[in-house]
């Protein structure tokens, strides 16, 4: 347990999924309609709303939540709109990353963006399957940039370097790399691939940000000793101005509690000064997601 006086002063959780498995059309993988090769997923496949989140994060000063699209395909657009309506009543989430569903034309995808822009907390998208590559096409990147929207990348280490090379040649919107580059396991081969790709993305400069999340799954633990080399390399690649912590809850709840996860992040960063820690735990997320 992390002592209260060593904890960050505040947290803006940059990646949560507020969902309800009863919406079987939106979340078929939570309702048993799709198989998940993730072991016991009972702690993930449950109703998870803002009240549940805050009940489970007692003792940590979490001020704001950023919801990231989890509904499948075109349902991710409806999810954005519903969560924004709900936030009018309870104040959370403070920002929403919506979906970019597959479509037959760029015009259809742009229409999906504009529909979500009616939600006041909408800040950007993550592609929702069927993408031809690690990044949306040039026309979509332009449309996102024109609307001041971010694009999130949920890609494994084998696509990190390719994504960095692609971003060298386009005028992209702000890019947020999800789940610390999403390593699939802790093998030496995966680690080397991941480390090289993360460095290449970090070297691109201010336009690319790393969300430190999703490590508990592939590493199978929330032990600070195991996560520290991965977290520290990410911070080294992006610096404290372009990295931010996130919980990925309730997905990472398969491997422990919010208390354990925040305790892990807090222990790893205990040697940093208060300003640096505040950037990693709150200020950077507030800047990126304008919340």
WOJOJO-V732759 format. One record per residue. RES is the residue in one small letter. SS is DSSP state (alpha for helix, beta for strand, coil for the rest). PHI is phi in whole degrees, 0 to 359 (* if undefined). NEAR is the number of other C-alpha atoms within 12 Angstrom. Layout:
# WOJOJO-V732759
<<RES:SS:PHI:NEAR> <RES:SS:PHI:NEAR>>
This chain:
# WOJOJO-V732759
<<x:coil:*:21> <x:coil:281:22> <x:coil:294:16> <x:alpha:300:18> <x:alpha:285:14> <x:alpha:260:24> <x:coil:279:31> <x:coil:299:38> <x:coil:292:25> <x:coil:205:30> <x:beta:225:35> <x:beta:244:41> <x:beta:282:46> <x:beta:275:49> <x:beta:200:45> <x:beta:228:42> <x:coil:234:44> <x:coil:269:41> <x:beta:216:40> <x:coil:222:27> <x:coil:302:26> <x:coil:296:18> <x:coil:278:24> <x:coil:293:20> <x:coil:286:23> <x:coil:281:26> <x:coil:233:31> <x:coil:298:23> <x:coil:284:28> <x:coil:269:33> <x:coil:263:23> <x:coil:90:19> <x:coil:280:16> <x:coil:230:16> <x:coil:285:15> <x:coil:241:17> <x:coil:271:10> <x:coil:227:22> <x:coil:76:15> <x:coil:285:16> <x:coil:251:23> <x:coil:298:22> <x:coil:285:22> <x:coil:261:32> <x:coil:274:34> <x:coil:214:27> <x:coil:297:25> <x:beta:225:28> <x:coil:241:27> <x:alpha:298:33> <x:alpha:298:19> <x:alpha:297:21> <x:alpha:303:34> <x:alpha:291:26> <x:alpha:294:17> <x:alpha:271:24> <x:coil:250:30> <x:coil:306:18> <x:coil:100:24> <x:coil:243:32> <x:coil:276:24> <x:beta:277:33> <x:beta:265:29> <x:beta:214:35> <x:beta:239:45> <x:beta:248:47> <x:beta:273:49> <x:beta:245:49> <x:coil:310:45> <x:coil:224:44> <x:coil:290:38> <x:coil:283:31> <x:coil:49:28> <x:coil:293:32> <x:alpha:295:27> <x:alpha:296:37> <x:alpha:291:41> <x:alpha:297:31> <x:alpha:299:36> <x:alpha:303:46> <x:alpha:293:34> <x:alpha:292:29> <x:alpha:296:40> <x:alpha:293:32> <x:alpha:296:24> <x:alpha:296:24> <x:alpha:294:28> <x:alpha:300:17> <x:alpha:269:13> <x:alpha:247:16> <x:coil:84:21> <x:coil:227:33> <x:coil:285:45> <x:coil:279:37> <x:beta:211:44> <x:beta:227:51> <x:beta:261:49> <x:beta:270:48> <x:beta:255:44> <x:beta:237:48> <x:coil:293:34> <x:coil:302:28> <x:coil:210:24> <x:coil:281:12> <x:coil:210:14> <x:alpha:297:22> <x:alpha:302:15> <x:alpha:293:18> <x:alpha:291:31> <x:alpha:296:32> <x:alpha:298:23> <x:alpha:295:35> <x:alpha:299:42> <x:alpha:294:29> <x:alpha:294:23> <x:alpha:288:37> <x:coil:294:29> <x:coil:287:21> <x:coil:274:30> <x:coil:292:28> <x:coil:260:34> <x:beta:289:43> <x:beta:235:45> <x:beta:164:45> <x:beta:222:50> <x:beta:238:45> <x:beta:302:41> <x:coil:250:33> <x:coil:90:25> <x:coil:78:18> <x:coil:291:22> <x:coil:281:12> <x:coil:197:19> <x:coil:291:31> <x:coil:236:36> <x:coil:299:38> <x:coil:293:27> <x:alpha:302:19> <x:alpha:296:20> <x:alpha:289:37> <x:alpha:298:35> <x:alpha:296:22> <x:alpha:298:29> <x:alpha:294:34> <x:alpha:296:25> <x:alpha:297:19> <x:coil:262:23> <x:coil:58:24> <x:coil:249:37> <x:beta:271:42> <x:beta:239:46> <x:beta:257:44> <x:beta:249:41> <x:coil:250:36> <x:coil:227:33> <x:coil:275:30> <x:alpha:304:35> <x:alpha:291:26> <x:alpha:248:28> <x:alpha:295:36> <x:alpha:295:28> <x:alpha:298:24> <x:alpha:294:36> <x:alpha:298:33> <x:alpha:296:21> <x:alpha:294:23> <x:alpha:287:31> <x:coil:295:19> <x:coil:247:13> <x:coil:228:23> <x:coil:272:21> <x:coil:268:34> <x:coil:288:32> <x:coil:299:34> <x:beta:250:42> <x:beta:246:44> <x:beta:278:45> <x:alpha:277:41> <x:alpha:52:42> <x:alpha:56:51> <x:alpha:85:47> <x:coil:51:37> <x:coil:298:37> <x:coil:269:26> <x:coil:197:24> <x:coil:254:25> <x:coil:294:13> <x:alpha:298:12> <x:alpha:296:15> <x:alpha:294:25> <x:alpha:298:27> <x:alpha:294:21> <x:alpha:298:26> <x:alpha:296:34> <x:alpha:298:33> <x:alpha:295:25> <x:alpha:294:33> <x:alpha:294:47> <x:alpha:297:31> <x:alpha:297:28> <x:alpha:290:38> <x:alpha:297:39> <x:coil:289:25> <x:coil:288:28> <x:coil:102:21> <x:coil:300:22> <x:coil:280:29> <x:beta:237:37> <x:beta:237:44> <x:beta:249:50> <x:beta:265:46> <x:beta:275:45> <x:coil:201:43> <x:coil:68:42> <x:alpha:275:44> <x:alpha:299:42> <x:alpha:296:34> <x:alpha:294:29> <x:alpha:270:29> <x:coil:72:23> <x:coil:194:25> <x:coil:246:34> <x:coil:293:28> <x:alpha:304:28> <x:alpha:295:18> <x:alpha:278:21> <x:alpha:284:33> <x:alpha:306:26> <x:alpha:299:22> <x:alpha:286:36> <x:alpha:298:42> <x:alpha:294:30> <x:alpha:293:28> <x:alpha:298:42> <x:alpha:293:34> <x:alpha:296:22> <x:alpha:288:32> <x:alpha:252:33> <x:coil:78:29> <x:coil:288:35> <x:coil:272:33> <x:coil:229:39> <x:beta:225:45> <x:beta:207:45> <x:beta:277:52> <x:coil:208:44> <x:coil:269:47> <x:coil:55:41> <x:beta:265:46> <x:coil:271:41> <x:alpha:302:40> <x:alpha:288:37> <x:alpha:296:36> <x:alpha:300:31> <x:alpha:248:31> <x:coil:157:28> <x:coil:262:29> <x:alpha:300:36> <x:alpha:299:32> <x:alpha:294:28> <x:alpha:291:39> <x:alpha:296:47> <x:alpha:296:31> <x:alpha:295:35> <x:alpha:301:43> <x:alpha:295:40> <x:alpha:295:31> <x:alpha:296:31> <x:coil:259:34> <x:coil:301:26> <x:coil:276:16> <x:coil:274:23> <x:coil:283:17> <x:alpha:299:22> <x:alpha:295:20> <x:alpha:297:25> <x:alpha:295:33> <x:alpha:295:29> <x:alpha:298:30> <x:alpha:292:47> <x:alpha:269:44> <x:alpha:210:39> <x:alpha:298:32> <x:alpha:294:34> <x:alpha:296:40> <x:alpha:297:30> <x:alpha:290:23> <x:alpha:298:38> <x:alpha:260:40> <x:coil:48:26> <x:coil:224:27>>
